[in-house]
Amino acid sequence: MSKTILIVDDSASIRQVVNIALTGAGYVVIEACDGNDALSKLDGRKIHLIVSDVNMPNMDGITLVQEVKKLANYKFTPIIMLTTESQETMKEKGKAAGARAWVVKPFKPQQMLAAVEKLATA
């Protein structure tokens, strides 16, 4: 059975690039445009991995990670931050919130897929 990945990014073009890479690798993809939209899609179905931007309107990625970790069904779901942020302080905030990996944009789809393959849980 295919693994399901939630992509969260306010940029439609980034969501499209990530979606194409993941669906091409056999994953099922759900898209959300910000943290609030992402939380609305965590409706009990199995999500194997979340890939989220940091800087988004309405709810940023760090807050999203904190909120996801409060949900019983999703608190162990691995989260990859896919962002332009490369500062160590921001990476530390992400790690403290519960993010498992940090991929900096611009990125190579293979680099992101390698992180996804390591973290997508059964």
Residue frames as qw, qx, qy, qz and C-alpha x, y, z in Angstrom:
[[0.000, 0.888, 0.461, 0.000, 0.00, 0.00, 0.00],
 [0.377, 0.591, -0.026, 0.713, 1.23, 3.49, -0.84],
 [0.393, -0.424, -0.439, 0.688, 2.36, 5.78, 1.92],
 [0.064, 0.879, 0.387, 0.271, 0.58, 9.12, 2.29],
 [0.471, -0.135, -0.146, 0.859, 2.49, 12.38, 2.65],
 [0.008, 0.921, 0.378, -0.098, 1.07, 15.79, 3.55],
 [0.485, 0.219, 0.079, 0.843, 2.82, 18.72, 1.83],
 [0.158, -0.881, -0.379, 0.234, 2.36, 22.12, 3.52],
 [0.411, -0.137, 0.189, 0.881, 3.58, 25.22, 1.68],
 [0.247, 0.736, 0.299, -0.555, 2.02, 28.56, 0.78],
 [0.151, 0.543, -0.533, -0.631, 3.75, 28.41, -2.62],
 [0.867, 0.307, 0.210, -0.332, 1.66, 26.50, -5.16],
 [0.617, 0.638, -0.458, -0.046, 4.74, 25.99, -7.36],
 [0.059, -0.478, 0.828, -0.287, 6.73, 24.40, -4.51],
 [0.700, 0.016, 0.573, -0.425, 3.77, 22.14, -3.66],
 [0.820, 0.500, -0.069, -0.269, 3.61, 21.13, -7.33],
 [0.388, 0.626, -0.671, 0.084, 7.35, 20.31, -7.57],
 [0.276, -0.314, 0.825, -0.381, 7.24, 18.27, -4.34],
 [0.783, 0.197, 0.367, -0.461, 3.98, 16.56, -5.41],
 [0.744, 0.554, -0.321, -0.190, 5.46, 15.53, -8.77],
 [0.196, 0.538, -0.793, 0.209, 8.61, 14.15, -7.11],
 [0.409, -0.171, 0.767, -0.463, 6.65, 12.21, -4.48],
 [0.821, 0.294, 0.241, -0.426, 3.91, 10.83, -6.73],
 [0.616, 0.597, -0.500, -0.122, 6.62, 9.81, -9.19],
 [0.102, 0.393, -0.865, 0.294, 8.20, 7.80, -6.37],
 [0.443, -0.235, -0.851, -0.156, 4.87, 6.08, -5.63],
 [0.078, -0.234, -0.637, 0.730, 3.58, 8.15, -2.70],
 [0.057, -0.756, -0.604, -0.246, 0.04, 9.46, -2.25],
 [0.275, 0.053, -0.176, 0.944, 0.13, 13.24, -1.70],
 [0.129, -0.840, -0.526, 0.030, -2.23, 15.58, 0.13],
 [0.358, 0.344, -0.030, 0.867, -1.58, 19.33, -0.19],
 [0.274, -0.825, -0.434, 0.237, -2.20, 22.17, 2.29],
 [0.353, 0.750, 0.055, 0.557, -1.49, 25.89, 1.79],
 [0.053, -0.638, 0.431, -0.635, -0.65, 26.74, 5.43],
 [0.064, 0.139, -0.882, 0.446, -0.61, 25.32, 8.95],
 [0.524, 0.129, 0.418, -0.730, -4.34, 25.83, 9.54],
 [0.747, 0.332, -0.326, -0.475, -5.19, 24.08, 6.27],
 [0.412, 0.307, -0.852, 0.102, -2.81, 21.23, 7.20],
 [0.198, -0.057, 0.782, -0.589, -4.45, 20.73, 10.61],
 [0.678, 0.225, 0.150, -0.683, -7.87, 20.54, 8.92],
 [0.722, 0.356, -0.523, -0.279, -6.56, 17.67, 6.78],
 [0.157, 0.231, -0.902, 0.330, -5.37, 15.66, 9.80],
 [0.654, -0.167, -0.027, -0.737, -8.77, 14.05, 10.10],
 [0.805, -0.234, 0.475, -0.268, -7.83, 10.61, 11.39],
 [0.901, 0.422, -0.095, 0.010, -6.53, 9.08, 8.18],
 [0.812, -0.335, 0.180, 0.444, -3.01, 7.66, 8.26],
 [0.336, 0.913, -0.216, 0.079, -0.38, 10.23, 7.27],
 [0.925, -0.058, -0.106, 0.360, 3.08, 8.68, 7.10],
 [0.530, -0.138, 0.006, 0.837, 5.04, 11.93, 6.83],
 [0.117, 0.946, 0.272, -0.130, 4.54, 15.70, 6.74],
 [0.551, 0.126, 0.145, 0.812, 6.74, 18.01, 4.62],
 [0.073, -0.911, -0.393, 0.097, 6.26, 21.63, 5.71],
 [0.330, 0.632, -0.064, 0.699, 7.56, 25.09, 4.90],
 [0.376, -0.312, -0.512, 0.706, 8.49, 27.33, 7.85],
 [0.044, 0.287, 0.087, -0.953, 7.41, 30.79, 6.69],
 [0.063, -0.430, -0.781, -0.449, 3.68, 30.75, 5.85],
 [0.304, -0.337, 0.041, -0.890, 0.72, 33.02, 6.56],
 [0.746, -0.373, -0.230, -0.501, -1.93, 32.13, 9.20],
 [0.822, -0.507, 0.258, -0.021, 0.21, 29.46, 10.92],
 [0.244, 0.736, -0.626, -0.081, 3.94, 29.02, 10.39],
 [0.773, 0.188, -0.604, -0.050, 5.68, 25.66, 10.14],
 [0.203, 0.231, -0.760, 0.573, 7.19, 25.65, 13.65],
 [0.496, -0.059, 0.387, -0.775, 3.75, 26.27, 15.20],
 [0.822, 0.143, -0.330, -0.441, 2.31, 23.56, 12.94],
 [0.547, 0.218, -0.778, 0.220, 4.90, 21.06, 14.22],
 [0.095, -0.138, 0.667, -0.726, 3.97, 21.96, 17.82],
 [0.660, 0.053, 0.131, -0.738, 0.25, 21.55, 17.08],
 [0.773, 0.198, -0.547, -0.251, 0.70, 18.22, 15.26],
 [0.358, 0.219, -0.818, 0.394, 2.67, 16.82, 18.21],
 [0.358, -0.082, 0.518, -0.773, -0.37, 17.53, 20.46],
 [0.781, 0.124, -0.167, -0.589, -2.61, 15.26, 18.35],
 [0.721, -0.278, 0.619, -0.139, -2.75, 11.66, 19.57],
 [0.874, 0.387, 0.294, 0.005, -3.06, 10.19, 16.04],
 [0.609, 0.738, -0.065, 0.283, -0.15, 12.21, 14.69],
 [0.386, -0.884, 0.264, 0.015, 2.28, 12.90, 17.53],
 [0.680, -0.347, 0.555, 0.329, 4.74, 10.32, 16.18],
 [0.681, 0.666, 0.264, 0.151, 4.36, 11.35, 12.52],
 [0.580, -0.250, 0.165, 0.758, 7.78, 12.48, 11.27],
 [0.250, 0.937, 0.207, -0.133, 7.99, 16.03, 9.91],
 [0.625, 0.067, 0.222, 0.746, 10.52, 17.40, 7.42],
 [0.045, 0.853, 0.121, -0.506, 10.94, 21.17, 7.22],
 [0.588, 0.344, 0.429, 0.593, 11.44, 22.32, 3.61],
 [0.106, -0.944, -0.232, 0.211, 12.40, 25.97, 3.78],
 [0.466, 0.746, -0.139, 0.454, 14.64, 28.84, 2.73],
 [0.457, -0.824, 0.257, -0.217, 15.64, 29.20, 6.40],
 [0.824, 0.253, -0.429, 0.270, 19.18, 27.96, 6.97],
 [0.092, -0.677, 0.455, -0.571, 20.06, 29.67, 10.26],
 [0.386, 0.040, -0.873, 0.297, 21.06, 27.35, 13.10],
 [0.216, 0.033, 0.540, -0.813, 18.74, 29.13, 15.54],
 [0.682, 0.139, -0.120, -0.708, 15.74, 28.38, 13.31],
 [0.640, 0.153, -0.745, -0.103, 16.86, 24.76, 12.86],
 [0.143, 0.056, -0.806, 0.572, 17.10, 24.44, 16.65],
 [0.478, 0.080, 0.279, -0.829, 13.55, 25.81, 17.03],
 [0.737, 0.178, -0.424, -0.495, 12.35, 23.26, 14.51],
 [0.509, 0.141, -0.829, 0.182, 14.17, 20.41, 16.22],
 [0.084, -0.029, 0.668, -0.739, 12.88, 21.50, 19.64],
 [0.617, 0.113, 0.059, -0.776, 9.33, 21.54, 18.25],
 [0.768, 0.009, 0.621, -0.155, 9.77, 18.00, 16.93],
 [0.662, 0.665, -0.237, -0.252, 10.90, 18.30, 13.28],
 [0.907, -0.197, 0.328, 0.174, 13.02, 15.33, 12.24],
 [0.642, 0.101, 0.370, 0.664, 14.84, 16.79, 9.21],
 [0.062, 0.834, 0.047, -0.546, 15.60, 20.14, 7.60],
 [0.610, 0.288, 0.500, 0.543, 15.89, 20.55, 3.82],
 [0.061, -0.628, -0.011, 0.776, 16.86, 23.99, 2.50],
 [0.578, 0.722, 0.375, 0.070, 15.33, 25.47, -0.67],
 [0.764, 0.327, -0.314, -0.459, 16.28, 25.46, -3.43],
 [0.623, -0.300, 0.716, -0.096, 16.52, 21.69, -3.19],
 [0.303, 0.255, -0.808, -0.435, 17.09, 18.79, -5.53],
 [0.818, -0.153, -0.132, -0.539, 14.09, 16.43, -5.65],
 [0.792, 0.099, -0.586, 0.138, 16.45, 13.47, -5.05],
 [0.167, 0.270, -0.597, 0.737, 17.74, 15.11, -1.85],
 [0.538, -0.191, 0.236, -0.786, 14.18, 15.50, -0.56],
 [0.877, 0.011, -0.352, -0.327, 13.19, 11.97, -1.63],
 [0.557, 0.209, -0.706, 0.384, 16.17, 10.54, 0.27],
 [0.136, -0.186, 0.547, -0.805, 14.95, 12.28, 3.46],
 [0.727, -0.055, -0.037, -0.683, 11.37, 11.12, 2.81],
 [0.812, 0.111, -0.563, -0.105, 12.43, 7.50, 2.28],
 [0.334, 0.199, -0.731, 0.561, 14.37, 7.51, 5.56],
 [0.156, -0.045, 0.523, -0.837, 11.51, 8.95, 7.60],
 [0.648, -0.088, -0.292, -0.698, 8.21, 7.76, 6.08],
 [0.338, -0.223, 0.827, -0.389, 6.91, 5.36, 8.71],
 [0.142, -0.118, -0.941, -0.284, 5.02, 2.15, 8.08]]
